[in-house]
Amino acid sequence: MAKPLVAIVGRPNVGKSTFFNKMAGRRISIVNNMPGVTRDRVYADAEWCGYRFTMIDTGGIELKSEDQMWRHIKRQAELAVEISDVILFFVDGKEGLTASDYDVASYLRRTNKPVVLAVNKVDTADNSPIYDFYALDLGEPVPISAEQSLGLGDLLDEVVKHFERGIEPEEESDALRIAVVGKPNSGKSSLVNRILGFERVIVSDIAGTTRDAVDTPFTTADGKHYVIVDTAGIRKKAKVDEDVEYYSVVRSIAAMRRADVVLCVIDSNEHITEQDVKICGLVHESGRPSVIVMNKWDLIEKDSGIQNEFNKKILSELKFMDYCKIVYISALTGQRAGKVLEAADEAYRNASQRISTGVLNDVIGDAVSVNEPPVRNGKKLKIFYATQASTNPPTFVLFANNPEIMHFSYKRYLENALRKAFDFSGTPIRIILRANDGETNVR
């Protein structure tokens, strides 16, 4: 089931990005008191009371501004609202109710989406600043201070209530949902047409022909069900100069996050470009299993070692994604195109694995015996217990005495131990450290 999407919207400079960064646990959005600093949505996964969801930070909405930059930001924010399940509307408790707040509230009421009203910058126990905001007719205002981390739990309680009430789980289906992403003109639409066996989406040499995400269900001859989603090419920001391109980029990212597997299509003629690396980074952060599809392989001059050279180049450029599956195809001629679905199926199976607790602790215990955890400031890390919390991506929780002294290199070592013991090719895995005073070590 796809995680709910929560759009954080409001006027410029009301504290949306500050809240977003607190929830994301790291500084992702730029925080600055100059209105309009956040110009593109930023995505981050969050969890509250057992509910996992994705937040979308947006630029401030100025509905009546005629400035071109504000027009772009408004369109982006509107799209975030369109694809979201719950809207978190931020207002400024210090500045008070403004005409722009009324305009945005009126717009949000027309969306018929659940809206939670957050009155930010309320730094004291005096909640009188919130009373004027009842006039927005958006329900009970929730006073918070994102900067001081006050009231955030109450706010999130209100957000997750709408997950229970208003968001229906996606219909269970045995169809594997595959999103196809990449730069413009990398051959995404040609690949989709080759897989489907007919021309479902427009194919053109003109970059950017596909403007939206296109879903197509199909069934293979052996009875397997799929939904393939062709997305618009994700361009460099400097080249995104049309309003419609903002929509394309956002819809591509949304399609990626709702997919079971992502195909990253790369033009073999161009090897791995900086933009390819950025797109693969988005896929990695989404936690989706993935396949690197090196397209236009028919145009590469072949010799005995060329594929190995490409593999080394790919793994060098995509070190953060060295678990990826790689297939070399020509969507135009059909060369090895059948391997794409096979790789997608395998990546999804690997991401869906659940390891028994006993076997998992044996593997972690063996790894710890071979290479003991680090010592920092005289303190030694002890891992007491391990369990698998979830799948897709496989997520493992390690209970330890001092999680804060875990070095990223040792976490990477444990990840490699898991990958050596189990086939997690094609999928990222997550390792989470939790504090525990346990008495029993894994060894």
Backbone torsions as a table, in degrees:
resi	resn	phi	psi	omega
1	MET	NA	135.0	-179.3
2	ALA	-68.6	144.0	176.7
3	LYS	-70.7	143.4	175.5
4	PRO	-60.6	149.5	176.5
5	LEU	-105.7	129.5	179.9
6	VAL	-117.0	115.0	178.6
7	ALA	-90.5	129.6	177.7
8	ILE	-101.6	112.5	-174.3
9	VAL	-129.0	168.8	178.5
10	GLY	152.7	178.6	177.3
11	ARG	-63.7	165.8	174.8
12	PRO	-63.2	147.0	170.0
13	ASN	64.9	35.9	175.8
14	VAL	-106.2	3.1	174.5
15	GLY	100.6	17.4	-178.5
16	LYS	-62.4	-47.4	-176.5
17	SER	-69.4	-32.2	176.5
18	THR	-62.2	-45.7	177.3
19	PHE	-62.5	-45.0	-178.8
20	PHE	-57.4	-46.0	-178.6
21	ASN	-66.0	-36.0	176.9
22	LYS	-62.3	-44.1	-178.0
23	MET	-71.0	-38.0	-178.1
24	ALA	-72.7	-19.7	177.7
25	GLY	80.3	7.0	177.1
26	ARG	-158.2	160.4	-176.0
27	ARG	-80.9	99.3	-178.5
28	ILE	-103.5	-58.8	177.8
29	SER	-76.9	144.9	175.1
30	ILE	-71.7	129.7	177.8
31	VAL	-106.8	120.4	-177.6
32	ASN	-154.6	148.3	-178.0
33	ASN	-84.7	9.6	174.5
34	MET	-87.9	120.0	-179.0
35	PRO	-55.7	138.3	174.9
36	GLY	91.6	8.4	-179.4
37	VAL	-62.9	-44.2	178.0
38	THR	-81.8	104.9	-174.8
39	ARG	-103.8	-21.6	178.7
40	ASP	-122.0	151.2	175.3
41	ARG	-65.6	146.9	172.2
42	VAL	-122.4	139.3	-178.6
43	TYR	-106.6	145.4	171.1
44	ALA	-155.1	144.4	176.5
45	ASP	-85.7	145.4	179.9
46	ALA	-142.1	166.3	179.6
47	GLU	-143.4	139.8	176.3
48	TRP	-149.3	125.6	177.4
49	CYS	52.5	39.1	177.7
50	GLY	85.8	-5.7	178.1
51	TYR	-95.0	126.4	175.7
52	ARG	-102.0	134.7	-177.8
53	PHE	-150.3	169.2	179.4
54	THR	-115.3	128.4	177.8
55	MET	-95.8	146.0	176.0
56	ILE	-122.3	111.7	175.9
57	ASP	-84.8	139.8	-176.4
58	THR	-128.2	161.3	170.4
59	GLY	-70.7	159.5	-178.3
60	GLY	-65.7	143.2	-179.8
61	ILE	-92.9	122.2	169.9
62	GLU	-120.7	92.8	-168.9
63	LEU	-64.3	-30.6	-174.1
64	LYS	-100.9	2.7	-179.2
65	SER	-74.8	138.5	178.7
66	GLU	-98.9	-4.1	179.1
67	ASP	-61.1	137.5	-174.7
68	GLN	-62.0	-41.0	179.9
69	MET	-62.0	-44.1	-179.8
70	TRP	-65.6	-31.0	177.9
71	ARG	-64.8	-41.4	176.8
72	HIS	-62.5	-47.5	-177.4
73	ILE	-62.3	-41.6	179.4
74	LYS	-60.4	-43.8	-179.6
75	ARG	-63.2	-40.6	179.6
76	GLN	-64.3	-44.4	179.5
77	ALA	-63.8	-39.5	179.2
78	GLU	-63.4	-37.9	178.4
79	LEU	-67.5	-40.4	177.0
80	ALA	-57.8	-40.8	177.7
81	VAL	-64.7	-42.0	-177.6
82	GLU	-60.2	-40.9	-175.3
83	ILE	-91.2	-4.2	-175.0
84	SER	-84.3	162.4	175.4
85	ASP	-99.4	-33.4	177.9
86	VAL	-135.1	142.2	178.8
87	ILE	-110.2	129.0	176.6
88	LEU	-106.6	107.0	-173.1
89	PHE	-98.1	115.9	-178.5
90	PHE	-96.0	134.7	171.5
91	VAL	-129.4	166.3	-174.1
92	ASP	-103.2	109.7	-178.9
93	GLY	-67.4	-26.2	179.0
94	LYS	-76.8	-42.8	-178.8
95	GLU	-75.8	-28.7	-179.7
96	GLY	87.6	-179.1	-176.3
97	LEU	-69.2	133.9	-179.7
98	THR	-124.9	166.4	177.7
99	ALA	-62.0	-35.2	178.9
100	SER	-64.9	-35.6	176.7
101	ASP	-61.0	-42.9	177.9
102	TYR	-60.3	-42.8	-178.5
103	ASP	-63.0	-46.7	-178.8
104	VAL	-65.9	-41.5	179.5
105	ALA	-61.5	-40.9	178.6
106	SER	-62.6	-42.3	177.7
107	TYR	-63.3	-44.4	-177.6
108	LEU	-66.1	-36.4	178.8
109	ARG	-62.2	-34.0	-178.6
110	ARG	-71.8	-17.1	-179.6
111	THR	-74.9	-19.0	-176.1
112	ASN	59.5	25.1	175.2
113	LYS	-97.5	152.5	173.9
114	PRO	-61.8	132.1	-179.5
115	VAL	-124.0	131.3	173.2
116	VAL	-111.0	126.5	-175.3
117	LEU	-96.7	115.8	179.7
118	ALA	-106.9	119.1	176.0
119	VAL	-95.3	103.8	-173.6
120	ASN	-88.8	165.8	178.2
121	LYS	68.6	29.5	172.4
122	VAL	-97.3	95.2	-169.2
123	ASP	-94.8	0.1	-178.0
124	THR	-126.4	174.0	178.7
125	ALA	-73.4	-11.6	179.0
126	ASP	-77.1	110.4	-177.1
127	ASN	-94.2	12.4	-178.0
128	SER	-58.4	-29.0	178.9
129	PRO	-61.0	-17.1	-174.7
130	ILE	-85.2	-17.1	-168.9
131	TYR	-63.2	-38.2	-179.4
132	ASP	-61.3	-26.0	-173.4
133	PHE	-77.7	-7.8	171.2
134	TYR	-61.0	-25.4	-178.7
135	ALA	-64.1	-16.7	179.9
136	LEU	-75.5	-11.5	176.2
137	ASP	58.9	43.7	178.2
138	LEU	-121.2	23.5	178.4
139	GLY	89.6	-162.5	-174.3
140	GLU	-72.7	118.9	175.2
141	PRO	-69.0	142.2	179.4
142	VAL	-110.0	114.3	-179.9
143	PRO	-76.1	133.4	178.1
144	ILE	-144.9	166.6	164.8
145	SER	-131.8	103.9	-179.8
146	ALA	-63.3	-38.1	-179.0
147	GLU	-63.8	-41.5	-177.7
148	GLN	-94.3	1.7	-178.5
149	SER	58.5	38.0	178.9
150	LEU	-100.0	131.5	174.4
151	GLY	78.0	5.6	-176.1
152	LEU	-67.1	-35.2	178.5
153	GLY	-63.3	-43.6	177.8
154	ASP	-61.2	-40.0	-179.8
155	LEU	-64.2	-45.5	-178.6
156	LEU	-68.3	-31.1	174.4
157	ASP	-58.2	-42.3	-179.7
158	GLU	-67.7	-37.0	179.6
159	VAL	-63.6	-49.6	-174.8
160	VAL	-71.1	-20.3	174.4
161	LYS	-58.3	-35.0	-179.5
162	HIS	-73.9	-24.2	173.8
163	PHE	-63.7	-39.3	-178.9
164	GLU	-70.6	-41.0	-171.6
165	ARG	-85.4	-50.4	-163.0
166	GLY	-107.5	-9.4	-175.1
167	ILE	-106.7	111.0	179.1
168	GLU	-80.1	135.8	176.9
169	PRO	-63.3	146.9	178.5
170	GLU	-62.9	144.7	-177.2
171	GLU	-59.3	130.1	-180.0
172	GLU	-63.5	135.3	-178.5
173	SER	-149.3	149.7	176.7
174	ASP	-90.6	7.8	178.6
175	ALA	-79.4	131.0	176.9
176	LEU	-82.4	126.0	-176.9
177	ARG	-95.5	119.0	-174.4
178	ILE	-118.3	122.0	175.2
179	ALA	-99.2	137.5	179.8
180	VAL	-110.3	116.6	-176.4
181	VAL	-126.4	163.7	178.3
182	GLY	158.5	-178.2	177.3
183	LYS	-71.0	161.8	172.5
184	PRO	-59.2	143.4	174.4
185	ASN	66.5	23.1	176.3
186	SER	-87.6	-8.4	177.9
187	GLY	103.9	20.5	-178.6
188	LYS	-62.0	-50.4	-177.4
189	SER	-66.2	-36.3	176.7
190	SER	-63.3	-38.8	178.1
191	LEU	-65.7	-44.2	178.7
192	VAL	-59.3	-45.8	-179.9
193	ASN	-63.9	-37.4	179.3
194	ARG	-66.1	-42.6	179.7
195	ILE	-65.8	-41.3	-177.8
196	LEU	-75.5	-26.4	-179.7
197	GLY	85.3	6.1	175.1
198	PHE	-155.2	163.8	-174.4
199	GLU	-83.2	92.1	-178.3
200	ARG	-88.6	-35.1	-179.7
201	VAL	-119.5	156.4	-178.1
202	ILE	-66.1	133.4	175.8
203	VAL	-115.9	127.9	-177.2
204	SER	-151.9	153.4	174.8
205	ASP	-78.9	-8.4	179.7
206	ILE	-79.9	119.2	-178.0
207	ALA	-61.1	136.3	175.4
208	GLY	90.0	16.8	-179.1
209	THR	-62.6	-43.5	179.2
210	THR	-79.4	113.5	-174.7
211	ARG	-96.4	-15.7	-174.8
212	ASP	-141.0	170.1	176.4
213	ALA	-81.7	130.5	-176.9
214	VAL	-117.7	118.5	-179.4
215	ASP	-94.4	131.0	177.1
216	THR	-135.3	112.0	174.1
217	PRO	-76.9	146.3	174.4
218	PHE	-157.5	162.3	179.3
219	THR	-127.0	133.8	-179.6
220	THR	-81.5	170.1	-177.4
221	ALA	-61.3	-27.3	180.0
222	ASP	-92.1	13.7	171.2
223	GLY	87.6	8.8	178.1
224	LYS	-83.2	139.5	-176.6
225	HIS	-104.7	137.8	-179.8
226	TYR	-139.3	157.8	163.7
227	VAL	-125.9	120.2	179.9
228	ILE	-106.4	135.6	-174.8
229	VAL	-119.7	109.8	176.1
230	ASP	-87.4	128.9	-176.5
231	THR	-115.2	163.0	175.1
232	ALA	-68.5	150.3	178.1
233	GLY	-66.0	140.3	179.3
234	ILE	-93.1	113.9	-175.3
235	ARG	-94.4	168.5	169.9
236	LYS	-64.1	145.9	-177.6
237	LYS	-57.6	-36.5	-178.1
238	ALA	-62.2	-23.9	-178.3
239	LYS	-95.7	-3.0	-178.9
240	VAL	-86.9	85.4	-174.2
241	ASP	-115.7	7.6	176.2
242	GLU	-116.8	142.9	178.8
243	ASP	-54.1	-41.4	-174.9
244	VAL	-63.4	-26.7	-179.8
245	GLU	-67.6	-33.5	176.0
246	TYR	-59.3	-43.5	179.3
247	TYR	-61.4	-43.0	-177.5
248	SER	-61.4	-45.4	-178.4
249	VAL	-63.5	-46.4	-177.5
250	VAL	-65.1	-42.8	180.0
251	ARG	-66.0	-34.1	176.9
252	SER	-62.9	-44.9	-179.3
253	ILE	-66.7	-40.5	178.2
254	ALA	-62.5	-41.8	179.0
255	ALA	-63.2	-39.4	179.4
256	MET	-60.9	-44.5	-176.1
257	ARG	-72.4	-21.7	179.2
258	ARG	-95.0	-0.9	-176.9
259	ALA	-83.1	160.3	170.5
260	ASP	-85.6	-35.1	179.6
261	VAL	-142.0	146.5	177.5
262	VAL	-118.4	130.8	172.0
263	LEU	-97.8	119.7	177.3
264	CYS	-97.5	105.8	-175.5
265	VAL	-90.7	127.3	-177.2
266	ILE	-126.9	138.5	177.7
267	ASP	-77.9	113.9	-177.6
268	SER	-60.2	-29.8	-179.9
269	ASN	-62.9	-28.9	-176.9
270	GLU	-98.9	2.7	-175.8
271	HIS	56.7	-137.6	179.9
272	ILE	-108.7	114.5	179.8
273	THR	-94.2	169.4	178.3
274	GLU	-59.2	-38.1	-179.8
275	GLN	-69.0	-36.5	175.0
276	ASP	-59.5	-42.8	-179.8
277	VAL	-62.4	-42.1	-179.9
278	LYS	-64.3	-41.4	-180.0
279	ILE	-65.9	-43.3	177.6
280	CYS	-63.1	-33.7	175.8
281	GLY	-61.7	-39.8	176.8
282	LEU	-63.2	-40.4	179.1
283	VAL	-64.9	-45.4	179.7
284	HIS	-59.4	-45.4	-179.3
285	GLU	-65.1	-28.4	179.9
286	SER	-69.8	-19.3	-179.6
287	GLY	80.8	7.2	-178.7
288	ARG	-81.5	143.9	168.8
289	PRO	-62.7	152.4	-171.5
290	SER	-149.0	161.3	176.1
291	VAL	-132.8	129.3	172.8
292	ILE	-86.3	118.1	-178.7
293	VAL	-106.2	105.8	177.3
294	MET	-84.6	102.7	-174.6
295	ASN	-91.5	167.5	179.1
296	LYS	63.0	32.4	-179.1
297	TRP	-65.7	-22.4	179.7
298	ASP	-67.5	-19.1	-177.7
299	LEU	-90.9	-4.1	-178.9
300	ILE	-89.3	130.9	177.3
301	GLU	-70.3	124.5	-170.3
302	LYS	-94.6	145.5	164.3
303	ASP	-144.4	178.3	-169.9
304	SER	-62.6	-28.3	-175.3
305	GLY	-110.9	11.9	-171.5
306	ILE	-65.6	-39.5	-178.1
307	GLN	-68.0	-38.5	176.6
308	ASN	-63.1	-38.0	177.3
309	GLU	-62.6	-43.0	178.4
310	PHE	-63.9	-43.3	179.5
311	ASN	-58.0	-44.9	180.0
312	LYS	-63.0	-41.7	180.0
313	LYS	-63.6	-44.4	-179.6
314	ILE	-62.6	-48.8	-177.3
315	LEU	-68.5	-26.7	175.4
316	SER	-70.6	-44.3	-178.7
317	GLU	-75.6	-28.6	-176.7
318	LEU	-114.6	53.4	-177.6
319	LYS	-60.1	-33.3	179.6
320	PHE	-69.9	-11.4	-173.4
321	MET	-129.6	37.1	-174.0
322	ASP	-72.3	-1.0	175.8
323	TYR	-85.7	-5.4	-169.8
324	CYS	-65.6	152.3	170.7
325	LYS	-91.5	142.3	-177.6
326	ILE	-125.1	129.5	173.6
327	VAL	-127.5	146.0	-179.0
328	TYR	-112.2	121.5	-173.5
329	ILE	-141.1	171.4	165.2
330	SER	-128.5	109.1	178.2
331	ALA	-65.5	-30.7	-178.1
332	LEU	-67.0	-47.4	-176.8
333	THR	-93.3	-16.6	-177.3
334	GLY	90.4	0.2	-178.5
335	GLN	-56.5	118.0	176.6
336	ARG	57.9	17.7	-179.8
337	ALA	-62.9	-28.9	179.0
338	GLY	-64.4	-20.5	180.0
339	LYS	-70.5	-19.4	-174.9
340	VAL	-65.2	-49.8	-180.0
341	LEU	-66.3	-36.1	177.4
342	GLU	-60.3	-44.9	-179.7
343	ALA	-66.9	-37.8	178.7
344	ALA	-64.8	-44.2	178.1
345	ASP	-59.2	-45.7	-177.0
346	GLU	-66.7	-41.2	179.3
347	ALA	-61.7	-40.3	179.9
348	TYR	-68.6	-40.7	177.1
349	ARG	-59.5	-43.6	-179.4
350	ASN	-64.9	-37.9	179.2
351	ALA	-69.9	-22.3	-177.0
352	SER	-92.2	0.2	-178.5
353	GLN	-63.3	141.6	170.9
354	ARG	-122.8	122.6	-176.5
355	ILE	-95.9	132.8	-180.0
356	SER	-64.4	149.8	-175.8
357	THR	-60.9	-40.3	179.9
358	GLY	-62.3	-48.5	-179.5
359	VAL	-64.4	-41.7	179.9
360	LEU	-59.6	-45.3	-179.3
361	ASN	-67.8	-31.7	174.7
362	ASP	-62.8	-44.1	-178.7
363	VAL	-65.6	-46.9	179.4
364	ILE	-64.2	-41.1	179.0
365	GLY	-61.2	-42.3	177.7
366	ASP	-63.3	-41.4	-179.7
367	ALA	-63.8	-41.5	179.9
368	VAL	-66.4	-36.7	179.4
369	SER	-65.6	-39.3	-178.9
370	VAL	-72.7	-39.6	-176.7
371	ASN	-139.0	101.0	-174.4
372	GLU	-66.9	151.0	179.3
373	PRO	-61.1	159.4	-175.8
374	PRO	-72.6	159.5	172.5
375	VAL	-111.6	129.9	178.6
376	ARG	-131.5	127.7	-179.1
377	ASN	53.0	39.3	178.3
378	GLY	80.2	-2.1	-179.4
379	LYS	-103.2	132.9	179.9
380	LYS	-104.8	133.6	178.0
381	LEU	-74.3	129.4	174.4
382	LYS	-120.6	126.4	178.0
383	ILE	-99.6	118.5	-175.2
384	PHE	-90.7	-35.7	-167.1
385	TYR	-161.8	148.9	178.0
386	ALA	-133.9	145.3	176.5
387	THR	-149.1	154.0	176.3
388	GLN	-92.3	121.2	-176.4
389	ALA	-85.1	-34.6	-176.0
390	SER	-163.6	174.5	175.7
391	THR	-118.9	172.2	175.6
392	ASN	51.2	66.0	1.7
393	PRO	-86.1	158.2	175.6
394	PRO	-58.4	124.5	-174.8
395	THR	-124.5	125.3	-175.5
396	PHE	-117.5	135.4	178.1
397	VAL	-108.6	124.7	176.6
398	LEU	-108.9	125.6	178.4
399	PHE	-94.1	125.1	-174.3
400	ALA	-139.3	166.6	-178.0
401	ASN	-74.9	-40.7	-178.4
402	ASN	-135.4	78.5	-177.0
403	PRO	-55.6	-28.9	-175.2
404	GLU	-67.6	-17.4	-180.0
405	ILE	-93.6	3.5	175.1
406	MET	-68.6	121.0	177.5
407	HIS	-85.3	147.2	-177.3
408	PHE	-60.3	-30.4	-178.9
409	SER	-67.9	-34.2	178.8
410	TYR	-74.8	-35.3	175.4
411	LYS	-62.6	-39.0	177.6
412	ARG	-64.8	-39.0	177.1
413	TYR	-59.9	-43.5	179.1
414	LEU	-67.0	-37.1	176.8
415	GLU	-62.1	-43.2	178.7
416	ASN	-63.6	-35.4	177.4
417	ALA	-64.2	-40.2	177.8
418	LEU	-65.7	-41.7	-179.3
419	ARG	-67.5	-32.3	178.4
420	LYS	-69.9	-34.6	-177.6
421	ALA	-81.7	-31.2	-175.4
422	PHE	-132.5	151.4	-179.4
423	ASP	-83.5	95.7	175.1
424	PHE	-108.1	25.3	178.7
425	SER	-63.6	139.6	179.2
426	GLY	90.8	-7.0	-177.6
427	THR	-135.3	141.7	169.8
428	PRO	-71.0	159.2	170.5
429	ILE	-128.6	152.4	-177.9
430	ARG	-116.5	137.4	174.2
431	ILE	-121.6	121.6	-178.0
432	ILE	-114.8	132.4	178.2
433	LEU	-98.8	132.4	176.7
434	ARG	-126.1	144.8	178.7
435	ALA	-74.3	140.1	178.8
436	ASN	-156.9	140.6	178.6
437	ASP	-94.7	22.4	-171.2
438	GLY	-51.5	157.7	-177.2
439	GLU	-101.9	-15.7	-175.1
440	THR	-110.5	122.3	177.0
441	ASN	-84.6	163.0	175.8
442	VAL	-68.2	-14.4	174.8
443	ARG	-137.2	NA	NA
